[in-house]
Amino acid sequence: MKTLFLFLAGFFGAALPLQAQWYSRTYSLASGWNGIWLSGDATYATVAELFAASSQVQEVWRWNPNPDQTGFTGAPSTPSATGEEWTVWKRNDPSEQKLTRMLGNSSYLIRCGAATSVTLKQLALPPSATWLISGANFLGLPGYGPGDTTSPLLSTYLASFPSATTTVLSPTAKIYKYVGGELGPSNPMLVAAGAERLQPGRAYWFEAAVASDFTAPVEYELPTSQGLAFGRTLTAMTMGLMNRQTTDVTLTVRLESSEAAPAGQPSVTGGVGLTRRVFNSTTNSYDENPMGESGFTVTVAGSGRANLDFGIDRSAMVETNAFRASVLRITDSAGLTDVRLPVSALAADPGGLWIARAEVTDVGSTVPGVTGTKTSQAFPLVFLIHVDSQGVARMLSQVFIGKLATADQPLGLCVSEAKVLTKAQSGLQPYRYVSCQLPGVAFINGSGALTAGSTMTWNISVPHTDPTNPFLHTYHPDHDSLDASFSAVLPSGDESYTVGRTCGFTFTAEPPNGSSVQGWGTTILGGTYAETLRGLNGQRDLNVSGTFAMRRISELTNIDLTPPTP
């Protein structure tokens, strides 16, 4: 068991619920067979539900990339329900409905009884692709334009593919697309990369001789698979840009609103107050520039890399458990790519486990006529505070974080060591956090709220026999609260005294010292600290004050408060 007293070496956070940033794309489908690329995820509904109103859609086939399959030579693979590379849904054949959901960044064959168009709402995902060396690659590309003369040529788009001239653009490489009608010699149709205009949402068969993760001439390095997911606590995130081309490219970055969530999905309360963070060398800090409708542009050098720093303005996120979502849309000056990246944030709330560090800088004099005096240096006090889902705040003398000794062994919090599994039992190292200045009680309930302008108060009683009592000295016979035979406990007032503490935490909207602290009010709470001590100086109260700051170390709101066995 690892014990942490003042400083924390581990972090455990609760997993956030799945949230989504939504947009819709319309696919024009010809009569017969069509190949589409689903850039976003549509697993919120079954295939049958997605196409319930599109009766012309008769079959949907998903391509399952398999690195062991052989590449096509004369033509791409013919869909077969008996092969592992295809999963099928047929409208009128319940026995052929193994395909139940449509994953993002995946290719599909759709067979229609007549020409139609289908609009699919999707969860925005960062682009991803896996090019197999086998040569059988059924992929789409996040290209720009409607597929007419304004759209980029495949040869231009693929020019920055690794070893393009000897692989996907070599004279012998083959590229196919589906054009409708029945499958046969002309469908899928062999196309020339120098003449084919890229159509967003269309899936092509590519023959390749190298493995790659290529998606576009400009590619994006995102901090999570959910894009810029700020959650409840993050205040800044960085996105990397890589220009695969040898010439400079200018990107236009805009913030768009998310569409309403589909039925059964968490609702979207509003957009994310995204800001662009630009380092200011004069102030040695970041300037936060709100993302307007027009967005901003950034130039990335040929074969170069750049970072974009983003922040979030949480001042408007006053809703409880609200989910904010937007879509970051990026296009380039060459008209090659058009990508939509997810941006999300949850309204901050105080739920979870916090470590509060107070610094006492003022001590009121107990001498009549003498005013309060400043301390020569700040005296530190450390508290552990847990806030549950109902907003109840408890001060803890110790807490354990690890897998709990219950049937499902969930990651959780408890105040008794007997309730947490050891590393040998669970495979996860548990941590013990201790506030060594509090008496050995399981928890103490507070009153008030953890919001700006409010004061949280805890009344703490330190028994005269508690090891943290300042009058008690274990190795001094005159201060052990035991009689001369060391067999009976003396009453309070003989050798040690019961001490009372009233600790008040007043939360402020800004740091009390006038400084600027990133995340103040969301990831960092704080303000002024005041404490009254009774029993240290006869009948006179001792008043001390200073400042405090709280940082969250876990978002887990559930806690097992079963006290330790004496």
PLY file of the C-alpha trace (Angstrom):
ply
format ascii 1.0
element vertex 566
property float x
property float y
property float z
element edge 565
property int vertex1
property int vertex2
end_header
0.00 0.00 0.00
1.42 3.39 -0.99
0.65 6.21 1.44
0.66 9.84 0.33
0.58 12.60 2.93
1.02 16.07 1.47
1.79 15.59 -2.20
0.03 13.21 -4.56
1.88 10.82 -6.84
-1.11 9.04 -8.39
-4.29 10.05 -10.19
-7.52 8.12 -10.61
-10.39 9.66 -12.57
-13.85 8.38 -13.29
-14.54 7.46 -16.90
-16.80 9.96 -18.57
-20.01 8.82 -20.22
-19.95 8.51 -24.01
-20.95 11.82 -25.53
-21.05 12.87 -29.15
-20.76 15.77 -31.58
-23.23 15.28 -34.40
-23.39 16.20 -38.08
-25.28 14.77 -41.05
-24.06 13.72 -44.49
-26.25 12.93 -47.49
-25.24 10.09 -49.81
-26.57 10.00 -53.38
-27.07 6.35 -54.29
-27.60 4.94 -57.78
-29.78 1.98 -58.59
-27.68 -1.13 -57.96
-24.38 -1.25 -56.08
-22.75 1.77 -54.41
-19.61 2.15 -52.31
-19.73 4.68 -49.45
-17.27 5.73 -46.75
-18.74 6.51 -43.34
-16.36 9.04 -41.79
-18.44 9.38 -38.61
-19.90 6.74 -36.32
-23.57 5.72 -36.57
-23.75 2.94 -34.00
-26.40 4.83 -32.01
-29.05 2.97 -34.08
-29.29 -0.40 -35.82
-28.87 -0.69 -39.57
-32.59 -1.44 -39.84
-33.41 1.75 -37.93
-31.00 3.88 -39.97
-32.63 2.82 -43.26
-36.19 2.36 -42.02
-37.43 5.28 -44.14
-35.24 4.37 -47.14
-37.10 1.40 -48.60
-34.95 1.46 -51.75
-31.94 0.34 -49.70
-32.09 -3.44 -49.90
-28.65 -4.59 -48.71
-25.73 -3.14 -46.71
-22.32 -4.83 -46.66
-19.43 -3.83 -44.43
-15.84 -4.45 -45.52
-13.73 -6.00 -42.75
-10.03 -5.35 -43.45
-8.04 -8.52 -43.02
-4.25 -8.34 -43.25
-4.09 -12.06 -44.16
-6.34 -11.88 -47.21
-4.82 -11.86 -50.68
-4.93 -8.71 -52.75
-7.16 -8.37 -55.79
-5.54 -8.96 -59.15
-8.17 -8.64 -61.84
-10.95 -7.04 -59.80
-11.94 -6.33 -56.20
-13.59 -8.89 -53.95
-17.15 -9.87 -54.79
-19.36 -9.57 -51.68
-19.96 -12.97 -50.13
-21.79 -13.68 -46.90
-19.63 -16.77 -46.38
-16.34 -14.85 -46.32
-14.81 -13.23 -43.25
-14.09 -10.02 -45.14
-17.80 -9.13 -45.44
-20.64 -8.68 -42.94
-24.11 -8.28 -44.43
-27.56 -6.89 -43.68
-30.41 -7.76 -46.03
-33.73 -6.02 -45.52
-35.95 -8.95 -46.44
-33.86 -11.82 -45.10
-33.64 -12.03 -41.28
-31.12 -14.87 -41.59
-28.73 -12.47 -43.37
-28.64 -9.64 -40.87
-25.36 -10.14 -39.02
-24.44 -6.52 -39.67
-26.27 -4.66 -36.91
-24.40 -1.34 -36.55
-22.42 0.98 -38.81
-18.98 1.87 -37.45
-17.14 5.06 -38.33
-14.09 5.28 -40.62
-15.39 2.22 -42.45
-16.47 1.34 -46.00
-19.82 -0.12 -47.00
-21.45 -1.52 -50.13
-25.09 -0.53 -50.47
-27.44 -2.16 -52.96
-30.49 -0.11 -53.95
-33.62 -1.08 -55.88
-33.76 2.44 -57.36
-31.82 5.66 -57.20
-32.25 7.45 -53.89
-30.45 9.65 -51.39
-29.86 8.81 -47.76
-28.95 11.21 -44.96
-27.12 9.67 -42.04
-26.49 11.50 -38.78
-23.03 10.68 -37.46
-20.80 11.14 -34.46
-17.76 13.16 -35.53
-14.54 11.15 -35.39
-10.92 11.98 -36.13
-9.98 10.52 -39.56
-8.20 7.19 -39.50
-7.33 4.51 -42.05
-5.28 1.35 -42.28
-3.73 0.55 -45.65
-2.86 -3.11 -45.96
0.18 -4.30 -47.85
-1.97 -7.10 -49.30
-3.40 -4.57 -51.72
-7.05 -5.04 -50.79
-7.97 -1.59 -49.47
-11.60 -0.44 -49.58
-11.39 3.12 -48.24
-12.78 6.61 -48.37
-10.88 9.89 -48.04
-11.93 13.12 -46.27
-11.77 15.08 -49.51
-13.26 18.41 -50.38
-16.02 19.35 -52.81
-19.12 17.82 -54.43
-17.25 15.56 -56.83
-17.40 17.93 -59.81
-14.62 19.94 -61.48
-13.97 21.85 -58.25
-13.02 18.69 -56.40
-9.39 17.55 -56.29
-8.08 14.86 -58.58
-7.19 11.58 -56.91
-3.67 11.90 -58.27
-3.24 15.28 -56.55
-4.77 14.05 -53.31
-2.63 10.91 -53.21
0.61 12.59 -54.29
1.77 12.83 -50.66
1.04 9.16 -49.97
4.27 7.41 -48.90
5.99 6.15 -52.06
2.94 7.22 -54.07
4.57 6.95 -57.48
5.59 3.35 -56.87
2.42 2.22 -55.05
-1.03 3.80 -55.35
-0.07 6.01 -58.32
2.22 3.62 -60.13
1.23 2.78 -63.76
0.26 -0.76 -62.73
-1.72 0.14 -59.59
-5.49 -0.18 -59.84
-8.25 2.01 -58.37
-11.92 1.07 -58.65
-15.24 2.69 -57.78
-18.84 1.46 -57.82
-21.13 3.22 -60.30
-24.47 1.53 -59.75
-26.09 -1.31 -61.60
-25.34 -4.98 -61.12
-21.90 -6.28 -60.32
-19.95 -7.17 -63.42
-17.01 -6.21 -65.64
-17.97 -2.52 -65.53
-19.02 -2.31 -61.87
-16.82 -1.68 -59.99
-15.20 0.44 -62.67
-11.47 0.95 -63.08
-10.65 4.67 -62.87
-7.60 6.76 -63.73
-6.24 8.69 -60.78
-5.34 11.60 -63.05
-8.94 11.96 -64.26
-11.07 10.92 -61.26
-12.42 13.75 -59.11
-12.57 12.81 -55.43
-16.10 12.60 -54.09
-16.46 12.87 -50.30
-18.27 9.91 -48.82
-17.38 7.59 -51.69
-15.38 4.43 -51.04
-12.75 3.29 -53.54
-10.80 0.08 -53.96
-7.06 0.78 -53.88
-4.22 -1.55 -54.69
-1.18 -0.79 -52.55
2.17 -2.43 -51.96
2.97 -0.76 -48.63
1.24 -0.51 -45.26
0.28 3.01 -44.22
-2.05 5.12 -42.06
-2.47 7.84 -44.72
-5.77 9.74 -44.65
-5.03 13.13 -46.19
-2.23 15.47 -47.30
-2.64 17.17 -43.91
-3.06 14.91 -40.92
-4.00 15.58 -37.33
-2.61 14.40 -34.01
-5.36 14.64 -31.41
-4.97 14.16 -27.64
-7.76 11.55 -27.43
-9.82 9.34 -29.73
-12.73 11.67 -28.89
-10.89 14.68 -30.29
-10.73 17.78 -28.12
-12.62 16.31 -25.16
-12.21 18.76 -22.27
-14.46 16.80 -19.91
-15.27 18.51 -16.61
-11.81 19.65 -15.67
-9.41 20.25 -18.56
-8.72 23.85 -19.51
-6.20 23.47 -22.35
-5.47 20.92 -25.08
-3.03 20.77 -27.98
-3.59 19.41 -31.48
-0.73 18.58 -33.82
-0.76 19.23 -37.59
1.43 17.40 -40.07
1.80 18.56 -43.67
2.75 15.60 -45.86
3.13 17.85 -48.90
6.40 19.48 -49.87
4.72 22.89 -50.33
3.25 25.16 -47.66
-0.46 24.84 -46.94
-2.83 27.29 -45.26
-5.60 25.81 -43.14
-8.86 27.49 -42.23
-10.14 26.42 -38.82
-13.78 27.12 -37.94
-16.04 26.10 -35.06
-19.47 24.81 -36.05
-22.44 23.88 -33.91
-23.29 20.28 -33.27
-26.64 19.05 -34.53
-29.18 17.82 -32.02
-28.44 14.35 -30.68
-30.45 11.40 -32.05
-33.18 9.88 -29.91
-31.84 7.93 -26.98
-28.50 9.79 -26.89
-27.39 12.41 -24.34
-28.74 15.78 -25.39
-26.45 18.61 -26.45
-27.00 21.67 -24.27
-25.06 24.06 -26.50
-21.74 24.78 -28.12
-18.29 24.74 -26.58
-16.76 28.11 -25.73
-13.53 27.20 -27.51
-10.62 29.63 -27.51
-7.37 29.66 -29.41
-4.41 30.00 -27.07
-1.46 31.99 -28.42
1.68 32.37 -26.35
2.57 35.97 -25.54
6.31 36.29 -24.97
5.87 39.76 -23.48
3.63 38.59 -20.64
5.07 35.05 -20.61
1.53 33.68 -20.68
-1.15 32.61 -23.15
-3.67 34.98 -24.70
-7.12 33.38 -24.98
-8.83 34.40 -28.24
-12.48 33.29 -28.59
-13.25 31.26 -31.71
-15.58 33.37 -33.82
-17.70 32.18 -36.74
-14.97 33.04 -39.24
-12.34 31.11 -37.28
-8.68 31.63 -38.08
-6.02 30.51 -40.54
-2.67 28.88 -39.93
0.12 28.06 -42.40
2.06 24.83 -42.07
5.36 24.60 -43.89
5.97 21.95 -46.51
6.87 18.62 -44.87
6.50 20.50 -41.60
4.62 20.21 -38.36
2.77 22.72 -36.17
0.77 22.74 -32.96
-2.54 24.44 -32.27
-3.32 25.23 -28.64
-6.95 25.46 -27.56
-8.60 26.52 -24.33
-12.15 26.69 -23.09
-14.30 29.44 -21.61
-16.44 27.75 -18.97
-18.08 30.95 -17.70
-21.33 30.25 -19.59
-21.47 26.59 -18.57
-23.70 27.04 -15.53
-25.95 24.02 -16.13
-25.72 21.00 -13.85
-24.35 17.96 -15.70
-24.68 19.81 -19.01
-22.95 18.48 -22.11
-21.57 20.98 -24.62
-20.52 19.90 -28.11
-19.19 21.50 -31.28
-17.45 20.42 -34.48
-14.06 21.83 -35.47
-14.08 22.00 -39.26
-10.75 22.33 -41.08
-10.25 22.97 -44.81
-7.06 23.74 -46.71
-6.06 26.36 -49.25
-5.48 23.75 -51.96
-9.05 22.51 -51.66
-7.90 18.98 -50.91
-9.38 18.10 -47.54
-12.38 18.89 -45.40
-12.41 17.27 -41.96
-14.70 17.54 -38.96
-13.16 16.96 -35.55
-15.16 16.54 -32.32
-14.99 19.11 -29.52
-16.79 18.52 -26.22
-16.98 19.62 -22.61
-19.01 18.79 -19.55
-20.14 21.43 -17.09
-17.83 21.51 -14.12
-19.18 20.43 -10.75
-17.38 19.89 -7.45
-18.02 16.15 -7.30
-15.03 13.98 -6.45
-12.01 13.89 -4.16
-10.05 17.09 -3.56
-6.85 17.96 -1.76
-7.03 21.38 -0.13
-3.87 23.18 0.92
-4.29 26.14 3.24
-1.54 28.59 4.13
-1.94 30.35 7.48
-0.39 33.81 7.26
-2.17 35.68 10.08
-2.52 34.83 13.78
-4.74 36.90 16.05
-3.07 37.94 19.32
-4.66 36.83 22.62
-2.94 39.67 24.47
-5.40 42.51 25.22
-4.75 45.56 23.10
-2.40 43.82 20.68
-3.64 43.55 17.10
-3.18 40.57 14.84
0.25 39.90 13.47
1.60 38.36 10.31
3.49 35.10 10.56
7.13 35.09 9.53
6.26 32.44 6.96
3.11 30.63 5.88
2.15 27.60 7.92
0.74 24.78 5.74
-2.40 22.79 6.49
-3.60 19.96 4.26
-7.16 18.61 4.08
-8.87 15.83 2.12
-12.39 16.74 1.02
-14.84 14.51 -0.83
-18.01 15.79 -2.51
-20.65 13.22 -3.49
-23.21 13.40 -6.30
-25.68 15.16 -3.98
-23.20 17.92 -3.16
-22.50 16.68 0.37
-18.95 17.61 1.35
-17.05 15.51 3.87
-13.62 16.02 5.35
-11.61 12.78 5.55
-8.66 11.83 7.71
-7.69 9.17 5.18
-9.01 7.69 1.96
-8.08 4.68 -0.17
-8.30 4.61 -3.97
-8.20 1.30 -5.80
-10.35 -1.66 -6.73
-13.00 -2.24 -4.09
-13.59 -5.57 -2.41
-17.02 -6.09 -4.00
-18.29 -8.56 -6.58
-17.41 -6.45 -9.64
-14.21 -5.00 -8.15
-14.90 -1.47 -9.43
-12.40 1.35 -9.12
-13.57 3.33 -6.12
-12.98 5.25 -2.91
-13.28 4.06 0.68
-12.14 5.15 4.14
-11.31 1.67 5.43
-8.31 -0.34 4.24
-10.36 -3.52 4.60
-12.62 -2.34 1.77
-9.90 -2.05 -0.90
-8.09 -4.91 -2.64
-4.33 -5.22 -2.59
-2.25 -5.26 -5.76
-1.81 -9.03 -5.36
-5.59 -9.45 -5.25
-6.58 -7.09 -8.08
-3.45 -6.34 -10.11
-3.83 -2.61 -9.38
-1.76 -0.75 -6.82
-4.09 0.96 -4.31
-3.18 4.32 -2.84
-3.75 5.69 0.64
-4.05 9.45 1.08
-3.69 10.83 4.61
-4.36 14.21 6.18
-2.05 13.86 9.18
-3.43 16.97 10.93
-6.92 15.54 11.44
-8.09 13.21 14.23
-8.62 9.55 13.44
-12.29 9.72 12.46
-13.74 8.29 9.26
-15.25 11.57 8.09
-16.69 14.89 9.22
-19.70 16.44 7.49
-19.46 20.07 6.46
-22.05 22.79 5.95
-22.31 25.26 3.10
-21.52 25.03 -0.61
-18.39 24.90 -2.76
-19.34 27.88 -4.92
-17.92 31.38 -5.29
-19.17 33.65 -2.52
-20.10 30.76 -0.21
-18.36 29.42 2.88
-17.92 25.76 3.78
-17.46 25.11 7.49
-16.25 22.05 9.36
-16.31 21.66 13.15
-13.52 19.35 14.26
-13.07 17.96 17.75
-9.61 16.64 18.63
-10.00 14.32 21.68
-7.42 14.67 24.41
-6.28 11.09 23.69
-6.03 11.40 19.91
-2.48 11.06 18.50
-2.90 14.38 16.63
-3.68 16.30 19.83
-0.86 18.85 20.35
-0.79 18.25 24.11
-0.23 14.54 23.76
3.35 13.27 23.57
3.61 9.50 23.34
7.12 9.30 24.79
6.72 11.83 27.64
5.21 10.41 30.86
3.80 13.81 31.86
1.91 14.14 28.58
0.59 10.67 27.76
-2.80 11.08 29.55
-2.09 7.93 31.57
-1.87 7.59 35.33
1.32 6.75 37.20
0.88 3.03 36.60
0.27 3.62 32.86
-2.93 1.59 33.12
-5.78 4.12 33.29
-6.61 7.00 30.96
-6.75 10.37 32.69
-9.65 12.75 32.04
-9.30 15.76 29.74
-7.58 18.63 31.49
-5.14 16.63 33.60
-2.27 16.17 31.14
-3.87 16.97 27.81
-6.89 18.92 26.67
-9.63 18.44 24.12
-9.15 20.90 21.27
-11.93 22.32 19.11
-11.36 23.61 15.59
-13.83 25.47 13.36
-12.41 25.62 9.84
-14.00 27.96 7.32
-13.29 27.95 3.57
-14.70 30.98 1.74
-14.63 30.51 -2.05
-13.78 33.42 -4.31
-14.35 33.92 -8.03
-10.74 35.06 -8.48
-7.53 34.14 -6.62
-7.44 36.16 -3.38
-3.86 37.34 -3.99
-4.81 39.03 -7.27
-2.87 36.62 -9.47
-4.16 34.87 -12.60
-4.53 31.10 -12.21
-5.57 28.96 -15.21
-8.63 26.88 -14.30
-9.58 28.87 -11.19
-13.21 28.17 -10.33
-13.32 24.86 -12.25
-10.26 22.65 -11.88
-8.94 24.75 -8.99
-11.18 26.06 -6.22
-9.97 28.39 -3.52
-10.25 31.59 -1.57
-9.71 32.71 2.01
-9.23 30.44 5.00
-10.20 31.17 8.62
-9.93 28.93 11.67
-10.91 29.32 15.31
-9.16 27.08 17.84
-10.51 26.44 21.32
-8.68 24.79 24.23
-5.15 25.82 23.32
-5.04 28.94 25.50
-7.39 28.39 28.40
-10.79 29.95 27.71
-9.54 32.24 24.96
-10.20 31.46 21.31
-7.29 31.63 18.91
-8.12 32.95 15.43
-5.89 32.33 12.42
-6.42 33.06 8.73
-4.86 32.85 5.31
-5.67 31.49 1.88
-6.34 28.08 0.39
-6.51 26.27 -2.96
-8.12 22.90 -3.80
-7.21 20.58 -6.65
-9.27 17.56 -7.66
-7.49 14.21 -7.70
-10.48 12.03 -8.64
-13.91 12.59 -10.17
-15.37 9.56 -8.38
-18.43 10.78 -6.48
-19.30 7.47 -4.80
-17.43 6.54 -1.65
-17.72 3.69 0.88
-17.89 5.43 4.27
-17.73 2.25 6.35
-15.35 3.23 9.18
-12.23 1.19 9.87
-12.48 -1.52 12.48
-10.86 -0.31 15.73
0 1
1 2
2 3
3 4
4 5
5 6
6 7
7 8
8 9
9 10
10 11
11 12
12 13
13 14
14 15
15 16
16 17
17 18
18 19
19 20
20 21
21 22
22 23
23 24
24 25
25 26
26 27
27 28
28 29
29 30
30 31
31 32
32 33
33 34
34 35
35 36
36 37
37 38
38 39
39 40
40 41
41 42
42 43
43 44
44 45
45 46
46 47
47 48
48 49
49 50
50 51
51 52
52 53
53 54
54 55
55 56
56 57
57 58
58 59
59 60
60 61
61 62
62 63
63 64
64 65
65 66
66 67
67 68
68 69
69 70
70 71
71 72
72 73
73 74
74 75
75 76
76 77
77 78
78 79
79 80
80 81
81 82
82 83
83 84
84 85
85 86
86 87
87 88
88 89
89 90
90 91
91 92
92 93
93 94
94 95
95 96
96 97
97 98
98 99
99 100
100 101
101 102
102 103
103 104
104 105
105 106
106 107
107 108
108 109
109 110
110 111
111 112
112 113
113 114
114 115
115 116
116 117
117 118
118 119
119 120
120 121
121 122
122 123
123 124
124 125
125 126
126 127
127 128
128 129
129 130
130 131
131 132
132 133
133 134
134 135
135 136
136 137
137 138
138 139
139 140
140 141
141 142
142 143
143 144
144 145
145 146
146 147
147 148
148 149
149 150
150 151
151 152
152 153
153 154
154 155
155 156
156 157
157 158
158 159
159 160
160 161
161 162
162 163
163 164
164 165
165 166
166 167
167 168
168 169
169 170
170 171
171 172
172 173
173 174
174 175
175 176
176 177
177 178
178 179
179 180
180 181
181 182
182 183
183 184
184 185
185 186
186 187
187 188
188 189
189 190
190 191
191 192
192 193
193 194
194 195
195 196
196 197
197 198
198 199
199 200
200 201
201 202
202 203
203 204
204 205
205 206
206 207
207 208
208 209
209 210
210 211
211 212
212 213
213 214
214 215
215 216
216 217
217 218
218 219
219 220
220 221
221 222
222 223
223 224
224 225
225 226
226 227
227 228
228 229
229 230
230 231
231 232
232 233
233 234
234 235
235 236
236 237
237 238
238 239
239 240
240 241
241 242
242 243
243 244
244 245
245 246
246 247
247 248
248 249
249 250
250 251
251 252
252 253
253 254
254 255
255 256
256 257
257 258
258 259
259 260
260 261
261 262
262 263
263 264
264 265
265 266
266 267
267 268
268 269
269 270
270 271
271 272
272 273
273 274
274 275
275 276
276 277
277 278
278 279
279 280
280 281
281 282
282 283
283 284
284 285
285 286
286 287
287 288
288 289
289 290
290 291
291 292
292 293
293 294
294 295
295 296
296 297
297 298
298 299
299 300
300 301
301 302
302 303
303 304
304 305
305 306
306 307
307 308
308 309
309 310
310 311
311 312
312 313
313 314
314 315
315 316
316 317
317 318
318 319
319 320
320 321
321 322
322 323
323 324
324 325
325 326
326 327
327 328
328 329
329 330
330 331
331 332
332 333
333 334
334 335
335 336
336 337
337 338
338 339
339 340
340 341
341 342
342 343
343 344
344 345
345 346
346 347
347 348
348 349
349 350
350 351
351 352
352 353
353 354
354 355
355 356
356 357
357 358
358 359
359 360
360 361
361 362
362 363
363 364
364 365
365 366
366 367
367 368
368 369
369 370
370 371
371 372
372 373
373 374
374 375
375 376
376 377
377 378
378 379
379 380
380 381
381 382
382 383
383 384
384 385
385 386
386 387
387 388
388 389
389 390
390 391
391 392
392 393
393 394
394 395
395 396
396 397
397 398
398 399
399 400
400 401
401 402
402 403
403 404
404 405
405 406
406 407
407 408
408 409
409 410
410 411
411 412
412 413
413 414
414 415
415 416
416 417
417 418
418 419
419 420
420 421
421 422
422 423
423 424
424 425
425 426
426 427
427 428
428 429
429 430
430 431
431 432
432 433
433 434
434 435
435 436
436 437
437 438
438 439
439 440
440 441
441 442
442 443
443 444
444 445
445 446
446 447
447 448
448 449
449 450
450 451
451 452
452 453
453 454
454 455
455 456
456 457
457 458
458 459
459 460
460 461
461 462
462 463
463 464
464 465
465 466
466 467
467 468
468 469
469 470
470 471
471 472
472 473
473 474
474 475
475 476
476 477
477 478
478 479
479 480
480 481
481 482
482 483
483 484
484 485
485 486
486 487
487 488
488 489
489 490
490 491
491 492
492 493
493 494
494 495
495 496
496 497
497 498
498 499
499 500
500 501
501 502
502 503
503 504
504 505
505 506
506 507
507 508
508 509
509 510
510 511
511 512
512 513
513 514
514 515
515 516
516 517
517 518
518 519
519 520
520 521
521 522
522 523
523 524
524 525
525 526
526 527
527 528
528 529
529 530
530 531
531 532
532 533
533 534
534 535
535 536
536 537
537 538
538 539
539 540
540 541
541 542
542 543
543 544
544 545
545 546
546 547
547 548
548 549
549 550
550 551
551 552
552 553
553 554
554 555
555 556
556 557
557 558
558 559
559 560
560 561
561 562
562 563
563 564
564 565
